[in-house]
Amino acid sequence: MGLGLLCMGLQCVVYGKNAGVVVFYGWVAWRRDWEGNGREGRLRLEKRMVILCCDSGRATIRVDKAGDLERERGAAIYRKEARCLGPYLYRECPLIDLPQDRAEWCCIYRVPNSFRKVRPKAYTPKLISIGPLHRGDERLKDMEEQKLRYFKGFSERDGIYKKKIEDLLIIIQDKEARIRASYSENFSEITSSEFIEMILLDAVFIIEFLEDSNDIEHYSESVKPWMIFDIREDLMLLENQLPFFIIKEIYEKGFRKQATCFPFLDLANVYLGKYTCSQALQNTGRDVEGSRHFTDLLRNFMLKGAIQPRCNFNPIKLKYNAVMLREAGVKFQVTEDKCLVNITFEEGVLKIPRLEVDYCFERLVRNIMALEQCCYPFKAYVCSYIKFMDHLIDSAEDVALLAENGIILNWLGDDAAVSNMINKLCETITGTYTFYDDICGKMNAHYKNRWNHRKATLKLVYFPNVWRGTATVAAAILLILTLIQTITSVKSVF
């Protein structure tokens, strides 16, 4: 059986004066001839790592897949248009040894099953796969073509030459061990060439999408308006991340043409900052500079300006909900603080920053909580905040009370839906510590004080507003006058 090889879309450069080795990655079309009759047989497309060796002017093609080498001397190489990453060359890949300090780099995790079983859709991408954890999901394969369109547009842009794309591939290859170490799983089944292609395509897509999102006039027509929301939500998911350090390097090398261009973190800040539970953040500060991926960045947005709380391993649970606390005279006040976790309780006044609850709130918070449980178990500030709110809210009446005081901005329109959502967020959080033990202790003590209940009853029942207060005072005056008249009448008789 004869064997021919077509390497579609190949652009070949041989490094060095004499024989050299160049590795590229692209679509490989195998052409098999039927034995005995010379007729052309079936054509099968596969992605392979191809090594081109030049030996005394004669070309040898070796196609490597899982150690299986096929050789064909004098192979014909054709240049055709192919829907693929490209046929850009990079150096021969060494065996990848993961760094010994893998735990230091690991920051992207598969969500634990105990979290996933409560709300599977909250952790699963709807439209696009980023990184290796959801790679190959059939539901998301349509967006792989969109990634190729973005890459094609990027590669055809002015100033983007083959050498620059080669440099990007080399950057990814040099950082491959560290990128792999950023994930909680090994993914040994993904070859080096496949992994490098995936990282480049995903990084280019993310950067192009963020730039398009900040430039509505030149937005890509291939991304429909309904897709933008789903893509934005998918970029928030813990399992759907690329490490920031590699996106930054690709952005700096391939996208920043001018000194005035945004740094990548500022670009991400402009796009994602306005979608956090807290209000939009205008400037990228030190609090978010150390972010390791988008989920981590969103967490840092929420915690920017946080007053560092003290952890207590003998937690004090808040025993009373918002309605019960109001009956004990607790006042609820919204603050202008941008950081959600900065809650205070002083002189009977509970001060809480405004919380905006919309349709993406649950998905965002669940992924941030999962990140904290995996990566920041002793700095789980968002988990602690949600626990506190869970104890404060037991029913729709509690949500209505907090919304009445401006603490909750309910975009869902249903107080019961908000109550059910918050009550379910902590179902799998089993931490034995809290960052609000001092506040909970003070609030519990305030509720147990009977004098506070009497004052609250007087205010809530008899002086809830000016009219009721005026009527109460008038009734009291009338009662006093009646009493005086009665006493006077009695005295006159005797």
N, C-alpha and C positions, 0 to 999 in steps of 0.2 A: 504494500500500500504506500503510495507516494504521499508526502506531506509537504504542503506549502504554507507559508505564513504571510499574512498581510498585517502590517502595523499601521492602523488608520490614524491619520492626522499627525504623523511623526515629524518633529523638527529636530534634527540631529546635529550635535556639536561634539567633536572629539577633542578632549583636553590633552595637551602634551604633543610633542613633536612626533614621537614614535607610537607604538601600540599603547592603547589606553583602554580604560573601562568606564563606560557611562551607563548610569541606570536611569530609566524613565518609567513612567506609569501611564497606561492608557488603555484603550480598547484594543484587544487582540482578536483578530478574526482567523480562525483555523479553517483551511480549505483542504478537505480530504478527497483524494481521487479514488474512484472505485478500482479495485485491483483487477487487472486483466483487460479492461475495456477502455481505460484512459479517459472516461467521461468524468466531468466535474461533479463532485458529490455535494453533500450538505455543507452549509456555512454556519459555524457556531461562534457566537460572540461571548467572550469572557474578559473579565478584568484580570490582568496578570502583571507582575513585575517583570520587565524585560531588560536584559543586560546585553548591551551591544559591545562586542569585543572586536578590535581592529588588529589583525595580525598580518603584517607584510602586505597591507593593502587589500586583504580579503576580509569580508565581513562574516562574522559568526553571530547568529542570534541564539541566545539561550533564554528560554521561558521558564521562570521559576515559580512553582506553586507547591508549597509544603515540602520543599526539598527535592522535588521531581524535576530533573533537568532534561529538556529536549533540545537537540542541536540541529541546526540546518545551515549549512554553509552556502554563501552566495545568495542569501534570501533577498527577494525583491521587497523594497520598502516603498510604499506609495504614500502620497500626501493627499489626504481626503479630509473633507469636513466631517468631524465626528462630534457627537454630543457627549462630551466628556470633560473632565477637568482640564485636559490638555495634554498634551504631550510635551510637557516641560521637564527638563532634565534635572536630576539632583544626584548627589554623591551616593556611592554604594552604601547601603545601610548596614551598620554593624549590629551584632546581637544586642538587644536591649537588656541592660541590667538595671532593675529598679533600685533606687537609692536606699541605703540602709535606714535613713531617717524618713521613711515613707510616712510615718504618723505625723511628722511635722508639716508635710506638704498636703496631706489628705484634707479636703474641704468639701468634696461633692459626694453625697451619699445616696444610696438607695433607701427610700423611706421605709422604716420598720413596718412589718406586717400589722402590728398592733395599731398603728396609726392608719394604715391604708384601708383596713377592713371597715373602719368607721365611715370613711368617705373616700372611696377609691378615685372618683373623678377629680377630687381636689389636687391630686398629685400626678395626674396623667395628662400629657399634652393632648390638645384637641386637634392641632393643625400641623405642627412642625416639630421635628426631632432635632435637638441640638446635643452634640456629644454622643458618647457610645451607649448610654444606658437604655435609650429607646431606639437605637439604630436597628433598622430592618423591620420596624413595625409597619405592617401592610396598610394600616389606616392612614399613615403619614407619608406614604410614598409619593403622592402627588406634589408635595412641596419640594421634593428632591429636584424636580425639574425647575422649580422656581429658583432654587439655589444655583443651578447651572446657568440660568438666565442672568442672575445677578453677577456671577463670575464672568460670564461672557461680556457683559457690559463693562465690568471693571477692567478686563484684559484689553478691551478695545479703546479704552480711554486714552486721551493724549498724555504722553509722558510715561505710560505703562509699557515697558519693553519686556521682551522675553527674559532678559537678564535680571530684571527686577523681580519677576515671578520666581525665577530660579533662586534668588536670594531669600524670598519668603519661604520657599520649600526647605532651604538649608536651615533657616531659623527654626522652623518647626522640627526638623530632624534633630538639630542640636539639643532641642528642649524636650524631645519625645519622652525620655525617661522621667523627667519632672512632671510632664503633663499626665502621663499614665499614673504617676504616684499621687496625683491630685484626686483620683477617684478611689472609692472604697473597694472596688473590684478590680481584678487584674486584666480582664479582657484579652487573655492570651490567644483566643481564637481569632482576634483581629490582627492581621499581619501589619508589619511596619508601614508598608506602602499604602494599605487601606486606611490606616490610622492617620497618616500624614495628609492624605487626600481629604478625609473627613474633617480634620481640624481646619484646613485651609478653606474649604467650602463653607463651613459653618461660620468661621470668623469673618470672611468676606460678606456673607449674608447679613450677619448681625450689624456690621459697620455700615453697610449700604442701607439697611433698613432704618437704622438710627438717623443717618444723614438725611434720608428721604423724609422721615417723620418730622424733621426740623426744617424742611424746605418743601412746604406743601405745593408750591407752584411747579416744582420739578419732580413731583412724586411719580414713581414708577406705575405705569398704567397696568402692568401685569398683576399688581397687588390691589385687589378690590377693597373698597371701604369696609365691607363686613369682615374681611380677613384681618384688618389691622388690629381690631380688639382682641381676636383670638391669638394672634402672634404675640401681642404685648403680654397677654396673660401667660402664654407658654414660656416666655422668657423669664418669668418670675419663679418658675418651678424649680425646686431643689434638684430634681433628677435631670433637669434639662439645661445644664450649664457647661460653659467652657471656662477654664481659669482665666482671670483677667490678665495675668502677666503675658500670656501669649497673644491675646487680642490686642493689648497695648503695643506690643512689638510689631505686629503686623500692621496696625494702624499707623504707627510712627514711620515705618519703612515704606508702606505702599499708599498711604492716603493723605498724609500731611504735606501738601505741596507748598504751603505758605507759612510763614512764621506766625501769622495772625490766626491760623486755623485752631479750632478748639482742641485741647488735649482730650484724649478718649474719655477720661473720667468726667470731664465737664460735659461732653456730648451725652454720656449716659445720664448725667445728673439732670440736664435740661429735659430729657425725654421722660425718665422714670420718676424724677423728684415730684412731679405734679400728680403722680398716681399713688403716693403713699397715703396711709391712713391719716397722718398728720398733714399739715398744710405744706405747700410747695416750698422747697428750699432754694434760695437764689444762688448761694455760693458754695463751692466745694471746699470744705474745711478739713482739718486734720482728722476729724471723727470719721470721715468716709474714705480717706485716702488709702487706708489699709484694707479696703474691701477686696475680697478674693474672687467674687463672682456676683451676678445680679441679685441673687437672693440675699447674699451677705450685704450688698450695697443697700438694698431696701430695708434690711434690719438696721443698718447704721443710720439711715435716714430717720427711722422711727426713734432711735436712741440719741440722735444728735442733741446735745445740750442737756443730757440726762444728769441729774444729781446722783452721784454714785451711792447707791443704797448699801446698807450693811446686811450681810447674809446672816440668818439665824437658823441653826439646825434644830431648835426647839420652837417650831412655828406656832403662832397664835392665829387661829382661824376666826374670821369674821362670822359671827353667829346670826346676824340680823340683816335682812334685806333693806332696800332703800325706803320702802313704805313704812316698815317698822321703825327705822331710824328717824324718819320724819315725825312719827308719833312721839318720839322721845326728845324732840326739839332740835334734831340735827338739821342744819341748813346746807343746801347744795349750791355750789357756786362754780360756774365755768371760769377758767383762767385763760389768759392770752398766751400761756406757755405753749411753744410749738412741740415740745416733747411729751408724748402720751404718758410716760411712766412717772412723771413728776407730780405725784399726788401728795397732798398735805391735809392734815386735820388739826385745826387750832381753834380753841374757844368755841367749840360746837359747830364749826364751819368746815365742811368737807369740800376741798378745792380740787377739781379734776379738769385737765385740758379737754378740749372738744374732741369727740370721736365721731368721725364720719363713717357711716355704715352704708355701703352700696353693694352692688351685685358681685363685685370681685373681692370684697373684703374677706370672706371666709377662706377663699383659695389662697390669698396672699398670706393671711395670718397663719393658716395651717402649715404652710411651707416654711415660714420663718420659725414657727414653734418646733417643727421637725429638725430644722438646722440647729437650733439651740440644744435640743436634746442629744443630737449626734456630735456637735462640734463645740458647744459652749455649755456643758452641763452645769457648771457652777457660776455661769453668768447668764442664766436664762431669764433675763429681765422681761422680755415680752411674755413668756409663759407665766411669770409671776403676776404681771399686770392682768392677763386674761383670767387667771385664778381669782384675783381680787374682784374683777368685774363679775365673774361667775357667782361669787358669794353675795355680791351687792344686788344682783338681778335674779329673781326667781320667777317672775311672771311679767305679763304685758303691762301691768300696773306700775311695776318698777321702771320699765323702759319709758312709759309715758311720763312718769315723774322726772326722770333725768332729762328727757327731751324737753319738758316744760321749762326746765332750768337751763337749757342750752348746752347741756353736757353731751348729749347724743344728737347727732344730726342724721335722722333716719330717712335715707333715700329709698328704702324698700317700701315704705308706706304702711307697713304692718308691724305693730309693736310686738305681737305674739311671735312673728317670724324672727325678729331680732333676739327676743328672749330665748327661743328654742336654739338658735344658732350659737349664742354665747354659752348656753348651758352644755352644749355638746362639744365645744372646742376642747375642754379639759378632760374628756372622758378617759383618755389614755395617759394623762400626765400624772405620774405617781411620785414626783419629787417630795422629799421630806423637809423642805426648807422654804423660806419665804423672804421677800424683801420688804414686806409691809407689816411686819409683826408689831412694830411700835404703834402704827396707825390703828391696826385692828384691836390692839389692847386698849387704846384710848377710847375707841368707839364702843367696844363692849362695855367698858366701865361707865361711859356716858349713858348708855341705854339702861343699865342697872340702877342708876340713880333715880329714885322716885320723884324727887323734886323736879327733875328735868321733865318727867312725864306730866306733872301738874302744870308747869309753865307752858308746856307744849299744848296741852288740852285747852288751857285758857286762851292761848293765841289762835289755835286752829278752829276752835268752836265758837268763841265769842268775839275774836278780833281778826278774822281772816281778811277783812277789807274795811274800807272807810265806812261803808253803809252799815255793815254788821256791827262794827265797833261803835258807831253813833247810836244805833238802836240799843246796843248793850248798855252804853252809858246812860241813855235816856231812861231805859227800864230800871237801871240801878237808882237813878235820881228819883224816879217815880216811886220806887219801892221805899226809899229812905223817907220821902215826903209822906207817904202813906203811913209809915211806921211812926213818924213824928206826930202826925195827926191823931193816930190811935192813942199814943201815949198822952197827948194833950187832952183828948176826950176822957180818958180814964181818970186823969187827975181832976178834971172839972166835976166829975161825978162825986168824987170823995172830997 
